[in-house]
């Protein structure tokens, strides 16, 4: 291992000290921010030994505050905004914010309208579904007066209603011996509409009770005598309280047939003769006309409770179909028929569709097909052109036969319009008599 050599020492002379003092005075008068480092000189004694003749570093005498106190440089493209510009920018921001708020409110409104429309459509679909006869039948209730239970034949009606699973109840009614109906309308917005009384009412009476009613009505028609006590008095009072009610009087004699009374005289064909009630036919007819015209009461003569049950079932089914029929019949006009041939023709502002109207007008004549009407309107595209052709004709006979030779295309073979149709079209276009029969 080589022995370390000792670095040579330098002797500082007085001239060197004076030079260093002069350099320090120059540095005090000229401050500098740069740091100078003396180069390192490698000699034989080893690397990293600094030369004594060159200073290691120069000390900066500038105070540190002078470096950080420089003013920041301002870019020439940027400048301070004025108050008007800031106010304008703030106004634009407020306008954009208001526009976003309006758009949000509009979206919310459109969403709410769509939701309400969907809700309305669902409710309308539910309402239409509830108005169908099979669903409306479930909302009907048959009300039977307790007096009718005294007749053993009423069990037939109760058994049939139970078998059909129709709603029925036994309760007092304002009209005795009656059968009525009530309807539970569909609920709207979770609120029930209450029970609706149907206008149809059936009054079931026996032949004996009907005879008493006839005697009372006869005394009423004659006048001057006191009315006999019968079921006609409660019927009249009920009609006065409920003028819109439609009452049907069902006269049954099944219970008397078992007793061998009036019904022993029934004909062999099963017809119940009204003359066997002990009254003249003229009296029966007079009572029936009075009930129909003055009281709006129809009378039906039935054999027994089986016929009464069939009548009740028929009325119940008719009442179940009434709401749906009223809805479907109310949308269209009664005199308008279904089908494209009976519909109207759309005519726009430019006149498109007038040729079809002209063809339909000719086609309204009896025994005129669309091919024959098209042949006429193809030769004369408008009524005015046909009238001009009639005016240019020399004689009346020529006018009547003007359209006879037109060719009708369509079908198995071509044919002519014929003189009969030509004469009818001539009368249609030239006649001044509104009562003229064209055919």
C-alpha positions as CSV (number, residue, x, y, z in Angstrom):
1,X,0.0,0.0,0.0
2,X,1.4,3.3,-1.1
3,X,2.1,5.8,1.5
4,X,-0.1,9.0,1.4
5,X,1.8,12.0,0.3
6,X,1.3,15.3,2.1
7,X,0.0,18.2,0.1
8,X,2.5,21.0,-0.5
9,X,1.9,24.1,1.6
10,X,1.8,27.5,0.0
11,X,3.3,30.5,1.6
12,X,1.2,33.6,1.4
13,X,3.2,36.7,0.7
14,X,2.3,40.2,1.6
15,X,1.5,41.1,-2.0
16,X,-1.1,38.3,-2.1
17,X,-2.9,39.6,0.9
18,X,-3.0,43.1,-0.5
19,X,-4.5,41.8,-3.8
20,X,-7.2,39.9,-1.8
21,X,-8.1,43.1,0.1
22,X,-8.4,45.0,-3.2
23,X,-10.7,42.3,-4.7
24,X,-13.0,42.5,-1.6
25,X,-13.3,46.2,-2.0
26,X,-14.2,45.9,-5.6
27,X,-16.9,43.3,-4.8
28,X,-18.5,45.7,-2.2
29,X,-18.8,48.4,-4.9
30,X,-20.1,46.0,-7.7
31,X,-22.5,43.4,-6.2
32,X,-23.0,40.3,-8.2
33,X,-25.6,37.4,-7.9
34,X,-23.4,34.9,-9.6
35,X,-21.3,32.4,-7.7
36,X,-18.0,31.6,-9.3
37,X,-16.2,28.4,-8.4
38,X,-12.6,28.0,-8.9
39,X,-11.6,25.2,-11.2
40,X,-10.2,22.1,-9.6
41,X,-6.8,21.2,-10.5
42,X,-5.4,17.8,-10.2
43,X,-1.8,17.5,-9.6
44,X,0.5,14.9,-8.3
45,X,-0.6,15.2,-4.8
46,X,-4.2,13.9,-5.6
47,X,-7.5,15.0,-7.0
48,X,-9.8,17.5,-5.6
49,X,-7.1,19.9,-4.2
50,X,-8.0,23.6,-4.9
51,X,-5.5,26.0,-6.1
52,X,-4.6,28.7,-3.6
53,X,-4.1,31.4,-6.1
54,X,-7.8,31.3,-7.2
55,X,-10.6,32.1,-4.8
56,X,-13.0,29.3,-4.0
57,X,-16.2,31.3,-4.3
58,X,-17.3,34.9,-4.3
59,X,-19.7,35.9,-1.7
60,X,-22.8,37.9,-2.8
61,X,-23.4,41.0,-0.9
62,X,-27.0,41.7,-2.3
63,X,-29.6,41.5,0.4
64,X,-32.1,38.6,0.0
65,X,-35.1,40.9,-0.2
66,X,-33.9,42.3,-3.5
67,X,-34.4,38.9,-5.3
68,X,-38.1,38.4,-4.2
69,X,-39.2,42.0,-4.6
70,X,-39.4,41.9,-8.4
71,X,-42.8,42.9,-9.9
72,X,-44.5,40.0,-11.8
73,X,-44.5,40.4,-15.5
74,X,-48.0,41.1,-17.0
75,X,-48.8,39.3,-20.3
76,X,-49.6,41.8,-23.0
77,X,-52.8,39.8,-24.0
78,X,-54.4,40.0,-20.6
79,X,-56.0,43.1,-19.1
80,X,-58.3,44.0,-16.2
81,X,-62.0,43.7,-17.0
82,X,-64.2,46.8,-16.5
83,X,-67.3,46.9,-14.3
84,X,-69.6,46.9,-17.4
85,X,-67.9,43.7,-18.7
86,X,-68.3,42.0,-15.3
87,X,-71.9,43.1,-15.1
88,X,-72.6,41.8,-18.7
89,X,-70.9,38.5,-17.9
90,X,-73.0,38.1,-14.7
91,X,-76.2,38.9,-16.7
92,X,-75.3,36.2,-19.2
93,X,-74.7,33.7,-16.5
94,X,-78.0,34.6,-14.9
95,X,-79.7,34.1,-18.3
96,X,-78.1,30.7,-18.8
97,X,-79.2,29.7,-15.3
98,X,-82.7,30.9,-16.0
99,X,-82.8,29.0,-19.3
100,X,-81.7,25.8,-17.6
101,X,-84.4,26.3,-15.0
102,X,-87.0,26.8,-17.7
103,X,-85.9,23.7,-19.5
104,X,-86.1,21.8,-16.3
105,X,-89.6,23.0,-15.5
106,X,-90.7,22.2,-19.1
107,X,-89.3,18.7,-18.8
108,X,-91.1,18.2,-15.4
109,X,-94.3,19.6,-17.0
110,X,-94.1,17.3,-20.0
111,X,-93.4,14.3,-17.7
112,X,-96.4,15.2,-15.5
113,X,-98.6,15.5,-18.5
114,X,-97.5,12.2,-19.8
115,X,-98.0,10.6,-16.4
116,X,-101.6,12.0,-16.2
117,X,-102.3,10.9,-19.7
118,X,-101.2,7.4,-18.9
119,X,-103.2,7.4,-15.7
120,X,-106.3,8.6,-17.7
121,X,-105.8,5.9,-20.2
122,X,-105.5,3.2,-17.6
123,X,-108.6,4.4,-15.9
124,X,-110.5,4.6,-19.2
125,X,-109.4,1.1,-20.0
126,X,-110.6,-0.1,-16.6
127,X,-113.9,1.7,-17.0
128,X,-114.4,0.2,-20.5
129,X,-113.5,-3.2,-19.2
130,X,-116.0,-2.9,-16.3
131,X,-118.8,-1.9,-18.8
132,X,-118.6,-5.1,-20.7
133,X,-121.7,-7.3,-20.2
134,X,-119.8,-10.1,-18.5
135,X,-118.3,-7.7,-16.0
136,X,-121.3,-5.4,-15.6
137,X,-123.4,-8.5,-14.8
138,X,-121.4,-8.9,-11.6
139,X,-122.3,-5.3,-10.5
140,X,-126.0,-5.9,-10.7
141,X,-128.1,-7.0,-7.7
142,X,-131.6,-8.4,-7.9
143,X,-133.8,-7.2,-5.1
144,X,-136.8,-9.4,-4.3
145,X,-139.7,-8.2,-2.1
146,X,-140.3,-10.4,1.0
147,X,-144.0,-10.8,0.1
148,X,-143.1,-12.9,-2.9
149,X,-141.5,-15.5,-0.6
150,X,-145.0,-16.4,0.6
151,X,-145.5,-18.1,-2.8
152,X,-143.7,-21.5,-2.9
153,X,-142.9,-20.9,-6.6
154,X,-140.4,-18.2,-5.7
155,X,-138.0,-21.0,-4.8
156,X,-137.4,-21.6,-8.5
157,X,-136.2,-18.0,-8.9
158,X,-133.9,-18.1,-5.9
159,X,-132.4,-21.4,-7.1
160,X,-131.7,-20.2,-10.6
161,X,-130.1,-17.0,-9.3
162,X,-127.9,-19.0,-6.9
163,X,-126.9,-21.3,-9.7
164,X,-125.9,-18.5,-12.0
165,X,-124.0,-16.9,-9.1
166,X,-125.8,-13.6,-9.6
167,X,-126.0,-11.2,-6.7
168,X,-129.5,-11.1,-5.1
169,X,-131.1,-10.0,-1.8
170,X,-134.4,-10.1,0.0
171,X,-135.4,-6.6,1.2
172,X,-138.3,-4.3,1.4
173,X,-139.1,-2.2,-1.6
174,X,-141.2,0.9,-2.1
175,X,-143.4,-1.2,-4.4
176,X,-144.9,-4.3,-3.0
177,X,-144.7,-7.7,-4.9
178,X,-141.9,-6.3,-6.9
179,X,-138.5,-7.3,-8.2
180,X,-136.0,-4.5,-8.9
181,X,-132.3,-4.1,-9.8
182,X,-129.5,-1.9,-8.5
183,X,-126.1,-1.3,-10.1
184,X,-122.7,-0.6,-8.4
185,X,-120.9,1.7,-10.8
186,X,-117.1,1.4,-11.3
187,X,-115.0,3.4,-8.8
188,X,-113.2,6.5,-10.0
189,X,-110.2,7.8,-8.2
190,X,-110.8,5.3,-5.3
191,X,-114.2,6.9,-4.7
192,X,-117.3,4.9,-5.1
193,X,-120.1,6.5,-7.1
194,X,-122.9,5.0,-4.9
195,X,-125.6,2.5,-5.9
196,X,-127.7,3.3,-8.9
197,X,-131.3,2.1,-9.1
198,X,-132.3,0.7,-12.5
199,X,-135.6,1.9,-14.0
200,X,-136.9,-1.6,-14.7
201,X,-139.3,-2.9,-12.1
202,X,-141.3,-6.2,-12.2
203,X,-144.5,-6.5,-10.2
204,X,-145.5,-10.2,-9.8
205,X,-149.2,-10.7,-9.0
206,X,-151.6,-13.6,-9.1
207,X,-154.7,-13.8,-11.2
208,X,-156.9,-13.0,-8.2
209,X,-154.9,-9.9,-7.4
210,X,-155.1,-8.9,-11.1
211,X,-158.9,-9.3,-11.1
212,X,-159.1,-6.9,-8.1
213,X,-156.9,-4.4,-9.9
214,X,-159.1,-4.6,-13.0
215,X,-162.2,-3.9,-10.9
216,X,-160.5,-1.0,-9.3
217,X,-159.3,0.4,-12.6
218,X,-162.9,0.0,-14.0
219,X,-164.3,2.0,-11.2
220,X,-161.6,4.7,-11.7
221,X,-162.5,4.9,-15.4
222,X,-166.3,5.1,-14.7
223,X,-165.8,7.7,-11.9
224,X,-168.2,8.7,-9.2
225,X,-167.6,5.5,-7.1
226,X,-165.1,4.6,-4.5
227,X,-162.2,2.5,-5.8
228,X,-162.1,-1.1,-4.6
229,X,-159.1,-2.0,-2.5
230,X,-156.4,-3.7,-4.6
231,X,-152.7,-3.5,-5.6
232,X,-153.5,-0.7,-8.1
233,X,-153.4,1.9,-5.3
234,X,-149.7,1.1,-4.3
235,X,-148.8,0.9,-8.0
236,X,-150.2,4.3,-8.7
237,X,-148.5,5.8,-5.6
238,X,-145.2,4.3,-6.7
239,X,-145.5,5.7,-10.2
240,X,-146.3,9.2,-8.8
241,X,-143.1,9.0,-6.7
242,X,-140.9,7.6,-9.5
243,X,-142.2,8.9,-12.8
244,X,-139.2,7.5,-14.7
245,X,-139.7,3.9,-13.6
246,X,-140.8,1.3,-16.2
247,X,-143.0,-1.2,-14.5
248,X,-144.0,-4.5,-16.0
249,X,-146.9,-6.4,-14.5
250,X,-146.4,-10.2,-14.5
251,X,-149.7,-12.1,-14.0
252,X,-149.1,-15.7,-13.0
253,X,-151.7,-18.4,-12.2
254,X,-149.5,-21.4,-11.5
255,X,-150.6,-21.6,-7.9
256,X,-154.3,-21.6,-8.9
257,X,-153.6,-24.4,-11.5
258,X,-152.7,-26.7,-8.6
259,X,-155.8,-25.8,-6.8
260,X,-158.0,-26.6,-9.8
261,X,-159.4,-23.1,-10.1
262,X,-159.4,-20.8,-13.2
263,X,-156.4,-22.5,-14.8
264,X,-158.4,-25.7,-15.4
265,X,-159.8,-23.9,-18.5
266,X,-156.4,-23.5,-20.3
267,X,-156.3,-24.4,-23.9
268,X,-154.5,-27.5,-25.0
269,X,-151.9,-25.5,-26.9
270,X,-150.7,-23.9,-23.7
271,X,-152.1,-20.4,-24.3
272,X,-153.6,-18.7,-21.2
273,X,-156.9,-17.2,-22.4
274,X,-157.5,-13.8,-20.7
275,X,-161.3,-14.3,-21.0
276,X,-161.2,-17.1,-18.5
277,X,-160.5,-14.5,-15.7
278,X,-164.2,-14.0,-15.3
279,X,-164.3,-10.7,-17.2
280,X,-165.3,-9.8,-20.8
281,X,-162.5,-9.4,-23.4
282,X,-163.5,-5.8,-23.9
283,X,-163.0,-5.1,-20.2
284,X,-159.6,-6.7,-20.3
285,X,-158.5,-4.8,-23.4
286,X,-159.7,-1.5,-21.9
287,X,-157.7,-2.1,-18.7
288,X,-154.6,-3.0,-20.7
289,X,-154.8,0.1,-22.9
290,X,-155.3,2.3,-19.8
291,X,-152.3,0.8,-18.1
292,X,-150.1,1.1,-21.2
293,X,-151.1,4.6,-22.2
294,X,-151.7,6.4,-18.9
295,X,-149.4,4.5,-16.5
296,X,-146.7,3.1,-19.0
297,X,-147.3,-0.3,-17.5
298,X,-147.1,-3.4,-19.7
299,X,-148.9,-6.6,-18.7
300,X,-147.6,-10.1,-19.3
301,X,-149.6,-13.2,-18.6
302,X,-147.4,-16.1,-17.6
303,X,-148.1,-19.7,-16.5
304,X,-146.0,-19.9,-13.4
305,X,-142.8,-19.0,-11.7
306,X,-140.6,-20.8,-14.3
307,X,-141.7,-18.2,-16.8
308,X,-141.3,-15.5,-14.2
309,X,-137.7,-16.7,-13.7
310,X,-137.0,-16.7,-17.4
311,X,-138.3,-13.1,-17.6
312,X,-136.2,-12.0,-14.7
313,X,-133.1,-13.5,-16.3
314,X,-133.8,-11.9,-19.6
315,X,-134.2,-8.5,-18.0
316,X,-131.0,-8.9,-16.0
317,X,-129.0,-9.8,-19.1
318,X,-130.5,-6.8,-21.0
319,X,-129.5,-4.5,-18.1
320,X,-126.0,-5.8,-18.1
321,X,-125.7,-4.9,-21.8
322,X,-127.2,-1.5,-21.5
323,X,-124.0,0.5,-20.5
324,X,-121.9,-0.9,-23.2
325,X,-124.6,-0.4,-25.8
326,X,-125.1,3.2,-24.7
327,X,-121.3,3.8,-25.0
328,X,-121.0,2.2,-28.5
329,X,-124.2,3.8,-29.9
330,X,-123.3,7.2,-28.6
331,X,-120.1,7.6,-30.6
332,X,-121.6,7.3,-34.1
333,X,-124.6,8.8,-35.8
334,X,-127.5,6.5,-35.9
335,X,-128.2,7.0,-39.6
336,X,-124.6,6.4,-40.7
337,X,-123.9,2.8,-41.9
338,X,-120.7,0.9,-41.4
339,X,-118.4,0.2,-44.4
340,X,-116.1,2.1,-46.7
341,X,-118.8,2.4,-49.4
342,X,-121.1,4.5,-47.1
343,X,-118.3,6.8,-45.7
344,X,-117.6,10.3,-46.9
345,X,-114.8,11.4,-49.1
346,X,-112.1,13.7,-47.8
347,X,-111.5,16.8,-50.0
348,X,-108.5,19.0,-49.2
349,X,-107.9,22.7,-50.0
350,X,-106.3,21.9,-53.4
351,X,-109.4,20.1,-54.6
352,X,-108.1,16.6,-54.4
353,X,-111.0,14.2,-53.9
354,X,-113.7,16.1,-55.9
355,X,-113.5,13.5,-58.6
356,X,-114.4,10.8,-56.1
357,X,-117.3,12.9,-54.8
358,X,-118.6,13.2,-58.4
359,X,-118.3,9.5,-58.8
360,X,-120.2,8.8,-55.5
361,X,-122.9,11.2,-56.6
362,X,-123.6,9.2,-59.8
363,X,-123.3,5.9,-57.8
364,X,-126.1,6.9,-55.5
365,X,-128.6,6.2,-58.3
366,X,-130.3,2.8,-58.1
367,X,-128.6,-0.1,-60.0
368,X,-125.5,1.9,-60.7
369,X,-122.2,0.2,-60.0
370,X,-118.9,1.9,-59.4
371,X,-117.7,0.9,-62.9
372,X,-120.7,2.6,-64.6
373,X,-120.3,5.7,-62.4
374,X,-116.5,5.8,-63.3
375,X,-117.3,5.6,-67.0
376,X,-119.5,8.7,-66.7
377,X,-117.1,10.7,-64.6
378,X,-114.1,9.7,-66.8
379,X,-115.8,11.1,-69.9
380,X,-117.0,14.2,-68.0
381,X,-114.7,14.8,-65.0
382,X,-116.9,17.5,-63.4
383,X,-120.7,18.3,-63.4
384,X,-120.1,21.6,-65.1
385,X,-118.6,19.8,-68.2
386,X,-121.6,17.5,-68.4
387,X,-123.9,20.5,-68.2
388,X,-122.0,22.2,-71.0
389,X,-122.3,19.0,-73.1
390,X,-126.1,19.0,-72.5
391,X,-126.3,22.6,-73.6
392,X,-124.3,22.0,-76.8
393,X,-126.7,19.1,-77.8
394,X,-129.2,20.1,-80.5
395,X,-132.2,18.2,-79.4
396,X,-133.8,16.8,-76.2
397,X,-133.4,13.2,-77.5
398,X,-129.7,13.7,-78.1
399,X,-129.3,15.0,-74.5
400,X,-131.1,12.0,-73.1
401,X,-128.9,9.6,-75.0
402,X,-125.6,11.5,-74.5
403,X,-124.1,8.9,-72.1
404,X,-125.7,5.8,-73.6
405,X,-122.7,4.9,-75.8
406,X,-120.0,5.2,-73.1
407,X,-118.0,2.0,-72.6
408,X,-118.0,0.5,-69.1
409,X,-114.8,-1.4,-68.5
410,X,-114.6,-4.0,-65.8
411,X,-116.0,-7.4,-65.3
412,X,-116.1,-10.3,-67.8
413,X,-116.7,-8.1,-70.8
414,X,-117.1,-4.5,-71.8
415,X,-120.6,-3.1,-72.1
416,X,-122.3,0.2,-72.7
417,X,-123.8,2.5,-70.1
418,X,-127.2,2.2,-71.9
419,X,-130.0,4.7,-72.5
420,X,-131.8,4.0,-69.2
421,X,-128.9,5.2,-67.0
422,X,-128.2,8.1,-69.5
423,X,-131.8,9.2,-69.2
424,X,-131.7,9.1,-65.3
425,X,-128.5,11.1,-65.2
426,X,-130.0,13.6,-67.5
427,X,-133.1,14.0,-65.3
428,X,-130.7,14.3,-62.2
429,X,-128.7,17.1,-63.8
430,X,-131.4,19.1,-65.6
431,X,-134.7,18.7,-63.7
432,X,-136.0,21.7,-61.7
433,X,-138.6,19.6,-59.8
434,X,-137.3,18.5,-56.3
435,X,-140.2,16.0,-56.0
436,X,-139.3,14.2,-59.3
437,X,-138.7,10.5,-59.0
438,X,-135.5,9.6,-60.9
439,X,-136.1,5.9,-61.1
